[in-house]
Amino acid sequence: RLTKTLELSMKILSWNVNGVRAVVKKGLFDWLESESPDVVCLQEVKARTEDLDESILNPEGYHASWNSAERKGYSGVAIFTKKKPKAVHLGMGIDRFDVEGRVIRVEFKDFDLLNVYFPNGTSGEERLEYKMAFYDAFLDHCEQLRAEGRELVITGDVNTAHKSIDLRNPKANAKNSGFLPEERAWVDKFVAHGYVDSFREFHPEPDQYTWWSYRFNVRAKNVGWRIDYFFVTEKLMTKVKDSFIQPDVMGSDHCPIGLDIKAK
C-alpha cells in the first residue's frame, strides 16, 4: 500500500558510444549495472545485429531494439528498456534517411521516446545538405506524432551546439559544421515548436559539455561541445525531475546524458 504513495520515476540514459563493441570492452555493462536505468539509448553503435554477440544484442534484464545502418561499421542506434515498450518503430519512413539507421521510437504509456543519431555535416557540402534535410524531415516527423496526440521525449547526438555557452570556443568554430548559423537556426526553430532543451532548464551554467575531440588531450582541459540532448515536449516537461550530464564516464568521445521523469 505504501508503494502507491511513492512517486515513481523513470531514469533514461543516452550515450553516443562511438562503437558498441569498443565501449563494451571499456566498461559499458559495468556502467549499466551501477546506474541501473529503466531505459538506455545508444547512438553510433557501428554494428550490424548479425555481427554482435548475444550478450550485447540482448543484455540481461533488458528488452533490446536495434536499428543498424545498411553500411557496415557505420551509424546505428539501439534502445534497451527494462519494461517492454508498447510498440517499437524503426526509422521515419523515408528511405534516404532510414538506410543509415538513425532513429528508433518506442511507445510508453505516457509518452513516446525517440532515440536519434543526427547526421554529422563536417565532411563536406553534400553531407551538410543531407544533415539539414534530415533535420527538417525529423521536425515534420515529430509534429506528425504530436498531431496524433503524443507527448515526446527526444534524445541523442544532435551534432550541433545550440548556443555560444554550449562550446568552449564559439568564435573559432563559427564557420565549422556543428556551430554554423543555419544549424543553430534549426535548433532555434525546433525549440520554438515547443521542444524544451531539458538540460538548460536545470543547468544554466557554462562549461557543461558532452563531446570532446580525441586530439590534444582536450577532455582533460574540458575544451568541449554540448551536442547531446534530451528535448521534451512542453506539457511533459512538468514531469521532468532532472536532466543531467555524466562527464566523468569514459569509454567514448561523448559522455552519457540522463533524464529523470515522473512515471505513473
Secondary structure as GFF3:
##gff-version 3
##sequence-region A 1 264
A	DSSP	alpha_helix	2	5	.	.	.	ID=ss1
A	DSSP	beta_strand	9	16	.	.	.	ID=ss2
A	DSSP	alpha_helix	20	25	.	.	.	ID=ss3
A	DSSP	alpha_helix	28	35	.	.	.	ID=ss4
A	DSSP	beta_strand	39	43	.	.	.	ID=ss5
A	DSSP	three_ten_helix	49	51	.	.	.	ID=ss6
A	DSSP	alpha_helix	54	57	.	.	.	ID=ss7
A	DSSP	beta_strand	63	67	.	.	.	ID=ss8
A	DSSP	beta_strand	77	81	.	.	.	ID=ss9
A	DSSP	beta_strand	87	90	.	.	.	ID=ss10
A	DSSP	alpha_helix	95	98	.	.	.	ID=ss11
A	DSSP	beta_strand	103	107	.	.	.	ID=ss12
A	DSSP	beta_strand	112	117	.	.	.	ID=ss13
A	DSSP	alpha_helix	125	147	.	.	.	ID=ss14
A	DSSP	beta_strand	152	157	.	.	.	ID=ss15
A	DSSP	three_ten_helix	164	166	.	.	.	ID=ss16
A	DSSP	three_ten_helix	171	173	.	.	.	ID=ss17
A	DSSP	alpha_helix	181	192	.	.	.	ID=ss18
A	DSSP	beta_strand	195	197	.	.	.	ID=ss19
A	DSSP	alpha_helix	198	202	.	.	.	ID=ss20
A	DSSP	three_ten_helix	215	217	.	.	.	ID=ss21
A	DSSP	beta_strand	228	233	.	.	.	ID=ss22
A	DSSP	alpha_helix	234	237	.	.	.	ID=ss23
A	DSSP	beta_strand	240	245	.	.	.	ID=ss24
A	DSSP	beta_strand	257	262	.	.	.	ID=ss25
###
